[in-house]
Amino acid sequence: MSPGAWSLNGPDASGADASVVERRALWGVLTVALLLRMLQIAAAARSPITFNPGADESYYLQFGAWVAAHGLAVPTDFAFMDPAYGYLLGGVLGAFGGSVLAVYLLQAILDVVTTWLIHRCASDIGGSRSGLLAAAVYALCATAIMFTTTALKATLVAFCAAVWTLLALRLLRRPSAWRWLGIGLFGGLIVGVRGNLLLWSLGALVALPWLLPARRTGRRFADLSILALGVCVGLSLWSVRHAELGLGWSPLPFNGGIVLHHTYNPGNPRALMQMPEFVNYRHPLEIWHGYAREAERLHGRPMSPREVSAYWQGEALNYLFDHPAQFASNALRKLRELVAAPEIPNNRIYTQERALSPVLSVLPAPFPWLFGLGCTGLVLLVLHDRRTWAALIPLAACVATALIFFPEDRFRFHGVPTLAIGAGFALDRLLAWWRAADLRRATIVLVCVAALVGLSFALGRGVRYPERELEREAWGYLRMGQTQQAETLAHEAIATGEDNARLHELLGFLAAQRGDHALAVRHFGAAVALRPKAAGSWFSLAASLAETGDITAALAAIDAALEREEAPEFMLRKAQLLERAGDTGQAAAWYRRAAATASTEVAEAARARLRQWCADSSSAFAACADRSDAPEP
């Protein structure tokens, strides 16, 4: 079918008056987008989920706090995941006194800019009305609004997708060496935002030169060379960063092999987002430490981060090569989940966010409608303008990532800007054909949209996911200072079957806070029974046992914590318990171990206690006498 058969040229208004109307309409859409996001920030300021961030959110907030306090030179732990967002958070937190709401505010503004960029992209290939409708679709997108109030990269990735798409469309409209270099450089730089965005540049290298008609082979080779040069320059900046951290000359962080392994291993046949038994917590730092400890245990020697990642990558690939049919089956299931209606939770649960946000509660779940309208509109756009193939590259990368790794909500969201562009064009064509009384074409499009929407809902019937985490809300209320609400929710969760270690930890903390240490021991004991590998629960149990006077049991609990993690706080607590037990010699040895750790607070507390002993003429002085490493009194 020729492009003219589905031509956009027709009922669009023209002239100065139409231009003024379009500008006013665009400003109206952008104002609505900003207003909705500001209202969401107001709701987030009172939401317990804001005060109890998810694992990846916690990691990036720690990363940003470090950068705000110490500058760009970060420890190896903060090289485990893509660094750009952590550095951006550090700049915002440093400039606004550590305010997370300031992060949300700037992300809301950035998302409004993304709305405008989507308007520009859709207008470039579909016309001004198509651009306005695409912007409106994204402005009202509930998941876009939700992600602006998270410490996650989703909002930034959507912005990058819109920028990259606009650069590609402008390049194909009017190619030049500077534009080839610019999109390459941008493609290399955004790999620091998320490693899989490198697929955009690979797609550009394959597709963009051949989307330009009548280009000689030599010209196409020159275009590819300039594009590749820009990508390499952008990647080199991250390579230098990793080399300075002693991680080798790679633009990617060293989490690739670990992420691949925790998706593909004998203990995870369905390739879900679940951790192997040697990882105690889902926090990225705990994942890295667990994998590093296990790799070093298996090899019997210390290993560099790159060596750890390479080892687990090899294990994952061996498992994949041995189970190709299983991989194909999992990929098909993930494709179904990718297009299914529900938002599969990752760090946030969409249904829970809706229950806590007046803004999200009045907006429909967006994906089925985006899927139906977006896919239909993108097909029409491909027929209308072949440059649309370039706009499909971010969506294709989103699908590839989901099939190999995870189809969860924040990864699926990477494709939303592209779907919004398609949705705007589909709505525009429906309006045009309805006004022109072209019911045949309008009916065909409506049937396609309805079929895809129905397919999304139908596939969603088999997707199961948690709709609410009372434990997470309870901890959030506790951190807000609303202890009664936290305790009520914790008991409600246990009564309804959500009996987990974190709930007992919360109730144990509240009991200890009230001075009821016997009750605290019962709850912390239940916590370690439910999650015996959780070092933090053993540490809390040791503290409560010590308060009841059972030092022997407290020492056993702190030993259990140290078996799982040799944290500085655990060492200091063991030294204190040994001192209470009267074993000053062993206590001094553990104080020395604590004093030698990297934790400034713990090390100073241990050194202070040793100084007191050395200055004392009692029998405890023997603990540091005749030792060259004894601290000065």
Summary of the structure (lengths in Angstrom):
residues: 633
radius of gyration: 28.2
end to end distance: 89.0
largest distance: 101.1
contacts: 2204
relative contact order: 0.08
helix: 74%
strand: 0%
